[in-house]
Amino acid sequence: MTTTFLLGSEINRLAEVLTDRTRIVFFETPTNPQMEIINIAEAVKVAKAAGALVVVDNTFASPINQSPLEAGVDLVIHSTTKYLGGHSDLTGGVVIGRGELLTPIWTWRKNLGQMMAPEVAFLLMRSLRTLAVRVRHQNDSALAVAKFLQTHPRVKRVNYPGLPDFPGHNVAATQMSGFGGMISFVYDGDAAATAAAVDKLKCFTIAASLGGVESLVTQPITTTHHGVTPEERVRRGIADSMVRLSVGLEDAEDLIDDLRQALD
Ligand SMILES: *Cc1c(COP(=O)(O)O)cnc(C)c1O
């Protein structure tokens, strides 16, 4: 089995890399951490023409903001550790799709022993009851935070699909009903200066997860992309001074004040 990797920005090459042996096209949108937007319906059209199944990781958007199944995707996966759980107190995952595709997955799951413990399932079910209000609040706060970051002189670039001048905005506006709580930005400074600014944040906790009620911050080169070589990071557009935010349920003004004092 071979896998061909494309960057989010290379999605226009999808048709040319598909062969008659391609079984699955797998992607996330928005992507981590650049927040690039893949046109789901377009990717489905190209993949279907080549006879491939389409699987989308919808964790960043959450089911409140994006419904890939409606765009023709075959299987949708979520890390329930993130928005669905929403309180940074459980780990889990879900795969959603047609019964015929789920049956073999169900069998593998059973044989591998992937059973969620009862209290974890209980926490997840409780959390799902507030998913919509949590996500809508996070959508609103993230947009306010992203707009603030755009005005800050030490911020070189803001990646947030809700910003009208973000490259993926128009596609996001057609396939998302909200733009989510995840933002990344590039600070005007080297890796150390960026780490120093991140360390000054008080409302954002430094942690690699996302989607919870508490706002989190990471510098991708020290966490999610630590194992990626510097050359490969450059190719993927992950700057040393990139910062990723997961906007929680705190008052947006408090988050903005905190970012202001840290970045100044
Ligand atoms: C965290 C994450 C995962 C992995 O989920 P876990 O529950 O941590 O195993 C997969 N996809 C995305 C987009 C994530 O953010």
PDBQT file of the ligand as one rigid body, heavy atoms in Angstrom, charges set to zero:
ROOT
HETATM    1  C1  LIG A 301      -6.770  15.648  18.229  1.00  0.00    +0.000 C 
HETATM    2  C2  LIG A 301      -7.101  15.319  16.845  1.00  0.00    +0.000 A 
HETATM    3  C3  LIG A 301      -7.110  13.997  16.419  1.00  0.00    +0.000 A 
HETATM    4  C4  LIG A 301      -6.737  12.849  17.332  1.00  0.00    +0.000 C 
HETATM    5  O1  LIG A 301      -7.713  12.672  18.300  1.00  0.00    +0.000 OA
HETATM    6  P1  LIG A 301      -7.427  12.049  19.747  1.00  0.00    +0.000 P 
HETATM    7  O2  LIG A 301      -8.772  12.013  20.357  1.00  0.00    +0.000 OA
HETATM    8  O3  LIG A 301      -6.498  13.007  20.441  1.00  0.00    +0.000 OA
HETATM    9  O4  LIG A 301      -6.817  10.722  19.513  1.00  0.00    +0.000 OA
HETATM   10  C5  LIG A 301      -7.441  13.738  15.096  1.00  0.00    +0.000 A 
HETATM   11  N1  LIG A 301      -7.753  14.731  14.245  1.00  0.00    +0.000 NA
HETATM   12  C6  LIG A 301      -7.768  16.023  14.620  1.00  0.00    +0.000 A 
HETATM   13  C7  LIG A 301      -8.115  17.068  13.616  1.00  0.00    +0.000 C 
HETATM   14  C8  LIG A 301      -7.452  16.362  15.930  1.00  0.00    +0.000 A 
HETATM   15  O5  LIG A 301      -7.467  17.655  16.311  1.00  0.00    +0.000 OA
ENDROOT
TORSDOF 0
